[in-house]
Amino acid sequence: MLKEKKMSFKGIVRELREMRDGIGSISRRGIEGRHWRGSRTRSHIAPDVALPSQLFDQGQWANLPPELLLDIIRRVEESETSWPARTVVVYCASVCKSWRDITKEIVKTPEECGRLTFPISLKQPGPRDAPIQCYIRRDRATSTHRLYFGLTPSEDESDKLLLAAKKIRKATRTEFAISLVADDFSRASSTYVGKLRSNFLGTKFTIYDSQPPSDTSIQPNNNRASQRFNKKQVSPRVPACSYSIATISYELNVLRTRGPRRMNCVMHSIPISSIQEGGSAPTPKSFPHSFDDTNSLSAPSFKSKDLNFARSISSVSGPISSVSGPISSVSGPISSVSGPICVDSLMLKNKAPRWHEQLQCWCLNFKGRVTVASVKNFQLVASVDPSHNVSAAEQDKVILQFGKIGKDIFTMDYRYPLSAYQAFAICLSSFDTKPACE
């Protein structure tokens, strides 16, 4: 034990990197060949199947004293603050149950630390002070939009993918399916997180979440759609409902006057009290599970060093989603839960731009984050009644800003009380065609 304590910090991190390959090989040899042979699987996702304790060797790090383990993981978390180096924190949560519990205790929410670590961080409110800066890349050929973490695109295209959305045109509406990965947008997938749906004119959008808001009990609507839904055809890991969490409305431009779009957002899952002094926004702690994984330890298998944000930790319980093998398809529509969740929901409105006489255009101060004029550019601030006692400084604070910086590249900066998922969905509504609003 004294020898272990004397090991350098760099040596501990290096061994963590090496451990992931050994853990993954156990999972592949012991499970994949026997249970999922002949099925479409990804080698870097291990099935969530209980492993007999005698078949799974947790290694020499599993029995470290809690005090030493706490110190190791805390030092790792404090030193690796940006991606891709922060992947080491994910490795810590993938070692064994004791490491996972300590990591969950140390890693804070984005509101507290301003950093994104696990997939559940995308559903949690952003920081209150400085916004989290991201950018969106649009691919017209595939009708996809990808959200990356970072100020601007890097030259080597090694930026961390956070969320991806695929535009689906239907006869009477447009939908954006949102996923944790960029190659699977099926609602039967474990990586599916929600969708954005528009009306026929593209003037009203509804954001749906695959999980209910935190600490809220909601029952699905007993409508015809839910009656056609066959529960036996869906994996228990896949949410059976879509929860309406926000509504976005664009005002009609009846007179066809020139000017920016006017939009309003009603955040059904966020109360107005969240921006009042001492208030807080709903913060989910984990993805929903309909199974007990406390006695099951799945070993993650890593294919390469350049790990996907979601799949690299897909087999860790708690704040990290579990991924099973092939999931049966859904034959009928999934039921939705609509209607406001909060009595006094937070309302957002776009900040009114000013007319610049010399430039002859409408202008907003994006603080250098937007460089190309576009009708899609906007800033959202809180729209509150004076009776709610919200300070003027809080009302002037930009909660979400979105704008163009190049061909098919847009920046997205968000902060508390919005989450990355909510902000991304709001920005996606700006991409849809709105002939009646322009």
Secondary structure, DSSP 8 states (H G I E B T S, - for coil): -HHHHHS-HHHHHHHHHHHHHHHHHHHIIIIIHHHSTTS---TTS-------TTT----GGGG--HHHHHHHHHHHHHH--STTTTHHHHHHHTS-HHHHHHHHHHS--HHHHS---SGGGGGSB--SSS-EEEEEEEETTTTEEEEEESSS--TT---EEEEEEEEEE-SS-EEEEEESSSS---TTSTTEEEEEEE-TTSSEEEEEESS--TT-------SHHHHT--GGGS-TTS-SEEEEEEEEEE---TT---S---EEEEEEEEEGGGGSTT-------S---SS--TT-------S-SS--TTGGGTT--TTS----S------S--EEE-S-SSSSEEEEEE---EEETTTTEEE---TTS--B--TT-EEEEE---GGG---HHHHHS--EEEEEEETTEEEEEE-TT-BHHHHHHHHHHHHS--TTT-
